[in-house]
Structure formats: structure tokens, C-alpha cells
């Protein structure tokens, strides 16, 4: 009997740019809480896993919001590349609003900003503006090459005490709540989320200055997570 021909090796799926936002707030007792939700079991990617809000970067995220401000210079340099740095911040803020109903930002005067879309108008209606310079860059994570869906995600840290809106979202996250840090061990987390949360908490507790800590690259070798320095963007 003849032997069947080996199956052709499938090329890895190209990662899609994405962004996520870790929001930490202090309770009245001073203890930290983190905004997290669980991906529904029907989802094809990370079903049943607790995550911070986030998602892919869309083309409109590269456009101006109509509000003043810019990323912290150190964050902008670390994010430098083919895509404008502001696009990742916009994606993180937009996905947070879509998935949780919350707008992360700072109070503004009523006449400040000229919103360029309904999303940014929601900021204006809430009396808020995006706090670009207040978002710290935590890390970048690339999904394993063996995954059918892959993301190249930049994670940011924001002030959870500076938000507007109502906690609701679009149904993409279940068990959506401000989870006490002391109970994170009861949640189902993957290694990337665990690392991002630990890094965010360390910076939050130390009150680290924005851009003072380098963002690490999380990659996989044989499906084992590795950490390394990010290569400095050219230019």
C-alpha cells in the first residue's frame, strides 16, 4: 500500500494590531480594584477567560479625535512604527467604551474639543476628554504562531478613578465588574493577562511616572511565554 502525501505546512496567521486597557481604581479603603470581564463560552478566542477590555485597531483609530493632547513622549517613542502611536490609545479607549460602557478620561471645560465621531462626542457629552499623557504603556504581547486567530496587542494602564458613563457594555464581556485584587486568584486568567495585571499593579502601587518603565515584549516559543526587550523603533 502506498503512503499518503504529507499535508502541506500551513503558514502562521499574521497577527492583527490590537490594544487593551487596564483600569485600576482605589476603593474608599485604598485597596485596588481592576475592571475585568469574562469572554462568553461561545467566543472562538479565549472563551470563558477573564480579560481587560480591548480589541483590534480599526482604521478610524488613526484619525484625530478632535481633543487636544498627545501620548507621553516616552510612550510615543516606544509605540513608534508604521502605525501612528495615537491609534493604539484610541483603540484601547474605544474598545473600553464599547465593551464596558465606561469612558476613561479627565474633566474638561464645556467648549474644549471638537469631536470628530459619535464615539468622541460621547466624551464631550460626559464632560470628559481622553487623557493621552496619563496612559502608560505596559507591554506588548503576540499570540502564539499555532493560534488560528493572532493579535499583536499593546496594553496600557489608566486611572480607574477617572471614568464616566455607566458600567454596561455591549455583551462581549460577562461578569463585568471592578474585581478586588485580593480575589483575582478566583478568576480564570491566561499568562499574558496575568503578566499585564501584575505589571500594572506594581506601577500603580509605586505610583510610577508615565513612561519611566520600559514595556516588555511577550512572545511564545513552543507555546511557552517568553519576555524580552522591545526593539527600538527605527527613526
Order of alpha helices (4+ residues) and beta strands (2+ residues): beta-beta-beta-beta-alpha-alpha-beta-beta-alpha-beta-beta-beta-beta-beta-alpha-beta-beta
